[in-house]
Amino acid sequence: MNIQPALRVRQLPAGIFAELAAAKQAALRAGKDVIDLSIGSPDLPPPPAVIDTLSAAVRDTSQYGYTLLALPEFCQAVCDFYQARYGVTLQSDRHVVQVMGSQDGLAHLALALLDPGDVALIPNPGYPIYEASVRIAGGQVYPLPLREVNGFLPDLRDIPEEVARRAKLMILNHPGNPVPALATPAFFRDVVAFARHYGVVVVHDFAYSELVFDGRRAPSFLSVDGALDVGIESNSLSKTFNMAGCRIGYLVGNPDILAAYQALKGHMDFGLFMPLQRAAVAALTGDPAVLQGQVRLYEARRDALVSALHAAGWPVTPPPATMFVWARIPDGFTSRSFAFTLLEQAGVAVTPGDAFGSAGEGYVRIALVQPPERLRTAAARIGQVLQQTQPLTCPAALPGNAPPPWLP
Ligand SMILES: Cc1ncc(COP(=O)(O)O)c(C=O)c1O
């Protein structure tokens, strides 16, 4: 029998990620030492207290029933975390919903909020589930380009009036993947004003809320006056606590938006494994020194990679946050040709920028998912490839992004 998947599945992009994975496999089979900087999966374990709580709860035979909803302790832990980390006051019984990782939340929000034909405003480049979720829901994507000249923030004034009027959803992600730009409170205030004016629901993906460098902090969207009226924030324990494989996260904010999500999700699953919820409570209520340790670790990786790439003749811009360098590629390549050249000739896997949308052309994303020494090796190998591909002009460091003082 010829099985034909539904149109909503057929229209999903097959993905450069599959192509890249196949090329990585081929390089490994050929005996190459591949340094994989293409996937943003944390390479470190969760804090010991989280593993202890998880393993104790797994041995407790009372923990194996359906959970249906989040434990009240989980919702309270999220509220306390938001108060302590972002100065945002939330009510645990109104403003928090649990998700199986933020991918789960983001994947289903568009289904819960959009009718076929509704317009969603999506960052380009952007994390792939934003666009996929809108397409699955039958919505129309209107891309918000993230341009260097605009500090990689969407320019809301560029959105045509008729698009703004039809828009029902806007997704934002700061600091983001693949573009690590931080939002400002002023930008978020403009977003709230725009959302109110046009009746647009805002979803801010805050998955990298805690991976912010150089003593800076990322503002929560909900810290801005009026945000709770128009939107929600999605957050996750995956990156903050290295819990990417034990899937747990949360949506916080406007109760009506959360209720729409819950109404849909109630038909799809029966809640998260109790031991995982208990482990998440241990993470959220644990020693904040863990968070500082994470920041220092990724800062050290960023500094190692960026300074080694500068020394190798590629002056990439150091990211202010996240686990990614968003690097303008040298002249003479496309994002894909550059990524595949690095894989084939340097044995270094990075992700071509256009995998995240058309405005990602001209960039690659390099994930800081290896120790500093390995990142320096990757940079040295990239430098050798760059020397061989003459003539070559590397992009100058960006104005306003002068090399930081820690560079040699
Ligand atoms: C921007 C962004 N949002 C969401 C996710 C999904 O994370 P998780 O489902 O593990 O919470 C990721 C994962 O890489 C991400 O980069």
The ligand as an ORCA input file, in Angstrom:
! r2SCAN-3c Opt
* xyz 0 1
  C      15.754     28.722     21.288
  C      15.373     27.356     21.733
  N      14.126     27.160     22.164
  C      13.723     25.948     22.562
  C      14.561     24.873     22.529
  C      14.050     23.533     22.950
  O      14.605     23.176     24.163
  P      13.928     22.133     25.132
  O      12.780     21.519     24.420
  O      14.994     21.152     25.450
  O      13.478     22.907     26.321
  C      15.879     25.018     22.087
  C      16.784     23.875     22.020
  O      17.857     23.917     21.511
  C      16.287     26.305     21.678
  O      17.520     26.515     21.227
*
